[in-house]
């Protein structure tokens, strides 16, 4: 039975009077009345101006002192106006009525955490420790604990320090978001992360390689974790880490960094999973009245999620034990999800189908963060501003309106409690700092995370080794499973853990206790490898591979990667066999078998290849790439001889093709890691046959494209066969397209005449497309002249491919631009994605030529003035959808469909003013959307790619090219990385859209 552990009130509180909320001003009564909360709850305003202003975070220490962080400088002021306020109750009614400045001169503070006798503040580039040693209510010690973080756009800076279950302090953090408009103010990209008073100790790479961070101040340990977050992060009761970022309101860090480091040959740049079953940019249900540039309909989408918090307060009932909250300040609401376990990860579903947990009619209500208090209430931190967006992404009209700082003298903190109420009896009255260890340890069994976390932190800081036996009793006897994991980790932190304590956790009925037992066992085995009891612990650990819980098995698979025994390997393979449909199990297994991937491959062929599935194909692709990346010639030769033969059983072709595909993708950008023999290439070439499955044939040709054809005669026969197949319109179109590819690999120039003969409207598009891909390798001007001459006779998809061919190399682009200038090609044939590349081209001459030709009217204000007529027209959604598909879908989607996932999802614009949407279309360089900088990568082998960087860590990054294709790239192979200074959406795109069509397009985007 779960319960609040009761301890003597005389120990906790200095008085017992019943609390009552003090009267509010008329303005604050109106603000409170504007809020609508889910049935069964009520809202109180517990702090507001003039006590506080611009609040972004709060903390309650062990004695009930309430600290509030104020960020006055947002969005542009860097003059250190940030403060920490200390709130007190002087009239003994339980509510704060006075505030003093505990610390000031902070730049843009974003988070707070109690630590030892002071507080930790995140204020980029630093984590700062503040302490009041003379009890005058003001900090007189200010020490930089950790530094080096980037000073980027304030929405994306270091934030939210949090002491967690495993005794580490976690920091919210993400990669630099480079500004375009305010680069001078927020262009600092950071440096190596280090401890200033121990600069020779452990450091992290520049800006922690864009990852969230954890550290231990006392031992000067600091590590990157594998995830990243924008503002806020949270853990459930068992230590699973959840993040949030703008439209992506909930995602889970699945694979921890220490496991990925086990196998550097496995290229995984994104170790997190989106868990919302209602998608990113999910629909929400605001109730705002008279929204200001933020809302025109009753249904918007999440665009500004922040402050993610897993409710663990214990006061809302069992239904809320698996509920998370995120703030959505743009739409003046709080969104809630119910979390369900799904294999190694989770699925998040709406708590309420057609309404939000909390929403306001007031368009200045800006919920940016949350706090679970000592009473179990959910505290909502309201930044209360007229404008919450950053000027980087707003129009000049708004930026120059003088309204950017409206509300900077205001701010509120609300308290959400069950309808029956909760006493507000903790402010300044807890006195836990004076409690003996024996009393604090009892608080580990409190149902409220605030007491459990506070008690664990205090006991750890005291190094209270005398409570070890009491902690063991909790592990074996407590009726609250959450208490057991706190006790387990506290024993570990006190260095009092024994193997029997861990084995006790292995046998617990609660999966979360067993899972944490495995994590503690991992630390124990790594720290004390020679202890006599370690071998027994390993055996007990391995025996858990039959556990009935998916997360327990996933954690076991990761941990067993540190145990290099046959028994461990067999257990890991059995977990893989049971759970291979979970992609994270596959990745974890490959990570755990570093240097022995062939063993996993052979097992997978025998046990997993019986049934075709996307997950299994992805597994084979990943393990093929990992084996190739290792460079182990012997292992590679062993698997390659197997997968390169189509054999008698065509049912095997799918997984062989998937493995070959993984190898070819790796080699296409990295280069060949293991040379193929002539015999190897012969086997690949044999796949060019009508008897081979299209997927296997394509995979073999893709690899031959990298390695080249064999020498010795077999290639001559196949080349002639390919020539005949290409000429025969009666042959299968996929086989003919592959024939083009084979001839191209052999000698593209030699078969140019054959290629041009099939480049007609009578031929299937798949054949023409294959020809154009091949012609891109032929550099003679006569080929380009032919294409430009025949251009108007090609279908629209083929025209697009011709444009791509002409843009493939710098020397060809002037031919294309000249044809456009001379009107031999209509500008409407140049899609948005091609305009993006041309008008942002790295070479100055080409960029200038492109802008001269494509940006017909450089006076964007005049263009905008003309299109303002569209705002007075009634747009038609059906027509707007067609306009979108013709002009926008090459780079954008709406609601995750109807296009290519390259540029921002335009459903995030749905709540914007129509004028604002129009301005962004006409003048895209007005701003560059968050995380949509366009990068050009030049590799050491001379090739290049361009696109958006989706994820990155110290070793790899994921690049999404225009068109949506994603590639994982090792950083060590990159020679140069250059960011475009202009929006990936170029000026001049309105040339293809009439005024009426613009009205239709805006209606479609807004769903009006």
SULKA-V308884 format. One line per field, one symbol per residue. psi: psi as a letter, one per 30 degrees, with the letter a starting at -180 (. if undefined). burial: b if it has 9 or more other C-alpha atoms within 8 Angstrom, else e. A space follows every 10 residues. Layout:
BEGIN
psi=???
burial=???
END
This chain:
BEGIN
psi=kklkkklkff fekflglklk klklleeeee eeffkklkkf llkkjfklkg elkhkfllkk afggkkkkkk jffkffjggh fklkkjkljf gggfkkflkl jekahkdikf lkkkkbgblk kjjkglkkkk kjfghggkkf kjkjeklflk iakffglkli kkklegglkk kklllkjkle eheeehgjga akkljefiff aklllkhggg llkkljeegh kkkklfllld jllllafggk kklljcfifj lkjejlefee fejffjjjfj glkkfkfgll hkklilgkkh kjgfkflfja lkfhklgkkk jhfgfglffg fhklkkkife ghlkkkkkkk kjbfblkklk ekeglleklk fkffjijfll kjlfffljkk jjfilekflk feglleeeeg fgfegkgfgl klkljkllef lkkigfjgge hfffkleeee ffffgkfkfe eeeeeeeeee efhiffgeee eeeeeffkfj eeeeeeeefe eeefhgklee eeeeeeglfk eeeeeeeeee eeeeeeehfg kffeeeeeee eefffgkfke eeeeeeeeef ffjileeeee eeeeeeeegf fjfeeeeeee efhkfhfeee eeeeeeffgf kkleeeeeee eeeeeeeeff gjeeeeeeee fefgkfafjf ffeefeeeee eeeeeefeff lkfjkkleee eeeeeffikf fkkeeeeeee eeeffeflll kfeeeeeeee eeeeeefjff lkeeeeefee eeeeeejeef geeeeffgil fflkeeeeee eeeefffkgk feeeeeeeeg efflleeeee eeeeefffke ffeeeeeeee eggfkkfffj leeeeeeefg kekeeeeeee eeeeiejfif eeeeeeffff ffljljeeee eeeeeeffff fllkhgahak idakjffffe glkeeeeeee eeiffelkkk ghkkkkkklf gflllkakje llafellkkj lkffkkkkkk fffkekjkkk flkfjllfff fgkleeeeee eeeeefh.
burial=eeebbeeeee bbbeeeeebe eeeeeeebbe bbebbebeee bbbbbbbbbe bbbbbbbbbb ebbbbbbbbb bbbeeebeeb bbbbbbbbbe eebbbbbbbe bbbbebbbbb bbbbeeebbb bbbbbbbbbb bbeeeebbbb bbebbbbbbb bbbbebbbbb bebbbebbbb bbbbbbbbbb ebbeebbebb bbbbbbeebe ebbbbbbbbb bbbbbbeeeb ebebbbbbbb bbbbbbebbb bbbbbbbbbb bbbbbbbebb ebbebbbebb bbbebbeeeb bbbbbbebee beebbeeeeb bbbbbbbbbb bbbbbbeeeb bbbbbbbbbb bbbbbbbbbe eeebbbbbbb beeeebbbbb bbbbbbbbbb bbbbbbbbbb bbbbbbbeee ebbbbeebbe eebbbbbbbb bbbbbbbbee eeebbbbbbb bbeebebeeb bbbbbbbbbb bbbbbbbbbb eeebeebbee bbbbbbebeb bbbbbbbbbb bbbbebbebe bbbbbbebee bbbbbbbbbb bbebbeeeee eeebeebbeb bbebbeeeeb bbbbbbbbbb bbeeeeebbe bbbbbbbebb ebbbbbbbbb bbbbeebbeb bebbeeebbe ebeebbbbbb bbbbbbbbbb bbeebbeebb bebbbbeeeb ebbbbbbbbb bbbbbbbbeb ebbbeeeeeb bbbbbebbee ebbebbbbbb bbbbbbbbbb eeebbeebbe ebbebbeebe bebbbbbbbb bbbbbbebee bbebbeebbe eebeebbbbb bbbbbbebee eebbeebbee beebeeebbb bbbbbbbbee ebbbebbebb eeeebeeebb bbbbbbbbbb beeeebbbbb bebbbeeeeb eebbeebbbb beeebbbebb bebbbebbbb bbbbbbeebb bbbbbbbbbb bbbeebbbbb bbbbbbbbee ebbbbbbbbe eeeeebbbbb bbbeebbbbb bbbbeeebbb bebbbebeeb eebbbbbbbb eebebbbbbb bbbbbbee
END
